[in-house]
Amino acid sequence: MIIKKSTRKIEIEQFNFWYNEERLATFSPAVRKELFAYRRGLKGEAETAFYLDRHFARSADHALIHDLRIQDTPGSYAQFDHVLISRLSKTISIFEVKNFSGRLSKNDYGEWMVWYDGQRRPVDIPNPVEQARRQRVVLHRWLERKKFDGFFPNIGCFVVVPPKCAVDRSKISASEPIFKADNVIREWTDFGGISPIGRLFSTRVNAESLRAIGRSLVRDHEEPETTIFHRLDVLPEEVKQQLHAASVSPEPHSLRPPEKGQADQAPDSDEAQPTSPVQSSLNGADL
């Protein structure tokens, strides 16, 4: 079951509508670079959401949550691309998406980098595995606060890269969970899957309790106050006007294109969509 749907497809459509080639040409190279990186990130999350939705959307044994942001300590938040709660294996899986387009590698000192075609030097990046593991700590603390930690003692981390991303595994160990998007379900099965015989002996959280736990997690989701568009000060004027209208009117407002993206959403969601697609498209925009 899907507790919280991904909005990334809609956001990509709205991004392409707002920032056509003519408008992008008016921005500085630095701003264009950040916007293109943001759009790549949206595409990576949308692709991973597609694989997860296709596999888990109609299963009462799993609760799937996309685009989650919860507070850990005052002023400190963790952003989760995808969270999967599995009742039979009593596991929770965190999927952190990294939409690298080059070759991902690590050196002998544990420093991570991406090599891009045509560049003589790599681009240094933060350790993607450690980021996912920090998210695991935040989620474990949340489970403890809610007294759910006994139901789900195992929290797994999966760093997901695009199918076309090259991964140099000569220095990346088998304990560092980096997988391509089209293989991640197979890799997850070793952690959170369960055999038919295992079903007979598993200590089960029933479907109703699973749904309640997922909804509880979504209720603690908090949208960021600012987005990349606000930070770069690149919101189109017509968008600013619609946002202003939405803030002063009791009726929901939406931006084009509204209908097409909605039809692409995965079925059987347990959680209603945000009231305003405008806010849906602007929120969750941290790079």
C-alpha positions in Angstrom: 0.0 0.0 0.0 1.1 3.6 -0.6 0.7 5.8 2.4 2.2 8.9 0.8 2.5 9.2 -3.0 5.5 10.6 -4.9 4.8 14.0 -6.5 8.0 14.0 -8.5 6.4 13.4 -11.9 4.1 16.4 -11.4 7.0 18.5 -10.2 9.1 17.6 -13.3 6.1 18.6 -15.6 5.7 21.9 -13.8 9.4 22.6 -13.8 9.5 22.1 -17.6 6.4 24.3 -17.9 7.9 27.1 -15.8 11.4 27.0 -17.1 11.4 26.6 -20.8 14.5 27.2 -22.8 13.9 30.9 -23.4 13.4 31.5 -19.6 16.4 29.4 -18.7 18.6 31.4 -21.0 17.9 34.5 -18.9 19.6 33.0 -15.9 23.3 33.0 -15.0 25.3 29.8 -15.7 25.5 29.1 -12.0 21.8 29.3 -11.5 21.1 27.2 -14.6 23.5 24.6 -13.3 21.7 24.4 -9.9 18.3 24.1 -11.7 19.5 21.4 -14.0 20.9 19.5 -11.0 17.6 19.8 -9.2 15.7 18.5 -12.2 18.1 15.5 -12.5 17.4 14.8 -8.9 13.6 14.8 -9.5 14.0 12.4 -12.4 16.1 10.0 -10.3 13.5 10.0 -7.5 10.6 9.6 -9.9 12.4 6.6 -11.5 13.0 4.9 -8.2 9.4 5.6 -7.1 8.2 3.9 -10.3 10.1 0.7 -9.4 8.9 0.7 -5.8 5.3 1.5 -6.7 5.2 -1.2 -9.3 6.3 -3.8 -6.8 4.7 -2.7 -3.5 1.7 -0.5 -4.3 -0.9 -3.3 -4.1 0.6 -5.3 -1.3 -1.0 -5.1 2.2 2.2 -6.4 3.6 4.2 -3.2 2.9 3.7 0.5 3.5 5.4 2.8 1.1 6.1 6.5 1.9 7.7 8.9 -0.6 9.2 12.3 -0.1 9.3 12.3 3.7 10.9 15.0 5.9 10.8 14.6 9.7 12.3 16.5 12.6 15.0 14.9 14.7 16.0 17.7 17.0 14.8 21.3 17.1 15.8 22.9 13.8 17.3 19.6 12.5 15.5 17.6 9.8 16.1 14.4 7.9 14.9 14.1 4.3 13.9 10.6 3.1 13.4 10.0 -0.6 11.6 6.7 0.0 10.7 4.6 3.1 9.3 1.1 2.9 7.8 -0.6 6.0 7.4 -4.4 5.8 5.2 -6.1 8.3 6.2 -9.8 7.7 10.0 -9.3 7.9 9.6 -6.6 10.6 12.0 -4.4 8.6 12.1 -0.8 7.4 14.1 0.2 4.4 15.4 3.6 3.5 16.1 4.3 -0.2 18.4 7.3 -0.8 18.5 8.3 -4.5 21.7 9.8 -6.0 21.2 10.7 -9.7 24.9 10.6 -10.7 25.5 10.6 -14.4 29.2 9.7 -14.3 31.3 7.0 -12.7 31.0 6.6 -8.9 34.1 5.6 -7.1 36.0 5.8 -3.8 39.7 6.0 -3.0 41.9 4.3 -0.4 41.2 7.1 2.1 37.4 6.6 2.0 36.9 9.7 -0.1 34.0 9.6 -2.6 34.0 11.1 -6.1 32.2 11.1 -9.5 34.1 11.0 -12.7 32.3 12.7 -15.6 33.1 12.2 -19.3 35.4 14.8 -20.7 36.7 16.0 -17.3 40.3 15.3 -16.2 39.5 15.5 -12.5 36.7 14.0 -10.5 34.1 15.9 -8.5 34.3 15.2 -4.8 31.0 14.3 -3.2 29.9 13.5 0.4 29.8 9.9 1.4 26.4 8.7 0.2 26.3 5.7 2.4 26.9 7.7 5.6 24.1 10.0 4.6 21.7 7.1 4.4 23.0 5.7 7.7 22.4 9.1 9.4 18.9 8.9 8.2 18.6 5.5 9.8 19.6 6.9 13.1 16.9 9.6 12.9 14.2 7.0 11.9 15.2 4.8 14.8 14.8 7.6 17.2 11.4 8.3 15.8 10.4 4.7 16.3 11.7 4.8 19.9 9.7 7.9 20.7 6.5 6.4 19.2 7.2 3.0 21.0 7.3 1.2 17.6 10.9 0.1 17.7 10.0 -3.3 19.0 7.9 -4.0 15.9 10.7 -3.1 13.5 14.1 -3.9 14.9 15.9 -3.9 11.5 16.4 -0.7 9.5 18.2 -1.2 6.2 19.8 1.5 3.9 19.9 1.4 0.1 21.7 4.0 -2.0 20.1 4.0 -5.4 21.8 5.3 -8.6 20.6 5.4 -12.2 20.8 2.2 -14.3 23.4 4.0 -16.6 25.6 5.1 -13.7 28.9 3.3 -13.7 29.9 2.0 -10.2 33.6 1.3 -9.7 33.4 -1.4 -7.0 37.2 -1.9 -6.7 37.2 0.2 -3.5 33.5 0.0 -2.6 32.9 -2.9 -0.3 30.0 -5.3 -0.4 28.8 -3.8 3.0 28.3 -0.4 1.3 24.7 -0.8 -0.2 24.9 1.0 -3.5 22.6 -0.4 -6.2 21.3 0.5 -9.6 17.6 1.4 -9.7 16.6 -1.5 -11.9 18.3 -4.0 -9.5 17.3 -2.5 -6.2 14.2 -4.7 -5.7 16.3 -7.8 -6.1 18.8 -6.5 -3.6 16.1 -5.5 -1.2 14.7 -9.0 -1.2 17.8 -10.4 0.5 17.1 -7.9 3.4 13.3 -7.5 3.6 11.9 -10.4 1.6 10.4 -13.5 3.3 9.9 -17.0 2.0 6.5 -18.8 2.0 7.8 -21.0 4.9 9.0 -17.9 6.7 5.5 -16.4 6.6 4.3 -19.3 8.8 6.7 -18.5 11.6 7.1 -14.7 11.3 5.8 -12.5 14.2 3.3 -10.4 12.2 2.2 -6.8 12.5 -1.3 -6.9 11.0 -2.2 -4.8 8.0 -4.3 -2.4 10.1 -1.4 -1.7 12.5 1.0 -1.4 9.5 -1.3 1.3 8.0 -1.6 3.1 11.3 2.2 3.2 11.8 2.7 4.5 8.3 0.1 7.2 8.7 1.7 8.2 12.0 5.0 8.7 10.3 3.4 10.8 7.5 1.6 13.0 10.1 5.0 14.0 11.4 6.1 15.0 7.9 7.0 18.7 7.7 7.4 20.7 4.5 10.5 23.0 4.2 9.7 26.7 4.6 11.9 27.6 1.6 12.8 25.9 -1.7 15.5 26.1 -4.3 13.3 28.4 -6.3 13.0 30.8 -3.4 16.7 30.6 -2.6 17.7 31.3 -6.2 14.9 33.9 -6.5 13.8 32.5 -9.8 10.0 31.9 -9.3 8.2 33.1 -12.5 6.0 36.1 -11.9 2.8 34.2 -12.8 3.7 31.6 -10.2 4.2 34.2 -7.5 0.8 35.6 -8.4 -0.9 32.2 -8.1 0.8 31.5 -4.8 -0.4 34.8 -3.5 -3.9 34.1 -4.7 -3.8 30.6 -3.0 -2.7 32.3 0.3 -5.6 34.7 0.4 -8.4 32.5 -1.0 -10.1 29.6 0.7 -10.4 27.8 -2.6 -7.4 25.6 -3.7 -5.4 26.9 -6.7 -3.2 24.8 -9.0 -0.7 25.5 -11.8 -0.7 24.0 -15.3 -0.3 21.2 -16.2 -2.6 19.8 -13.4 -4.5 16.8 -14.9 -1.9 14.8 -16.8 0.4 14.3 -13.8 -2.4 13.3 -11.5 -3.3 10.4 -13.9 0.3 9.1 -13.6 0.1 8.6 -9.8 0.2 5.1 -8.4 -3.1 3.6 -7.4 -4.5 2.6 -4.0 -2.9 5.4 -1.9 -3.9 5.5 1.8 -3.1 9.1 2.1 -4.8 12.1 0.5 -2.7 14.4 -1.8 -1.8 17.9 -0.5 -4.7 20.4 -0.9 -2.8 22.6 -3.3 -0.6 21.1 -6.1 1.2 24.5 -6.1 2.6 23.7 -2.6 3.1 20.1 -3.6 5.4 21.1 -6.5 7.4 23.7 -4.5 8.0 21.7 -1.4 10.6 19.0 -0.9 13.0 20.9 -3.1 16.2 20.6 -1.1 19.2 19.8 -3.2 
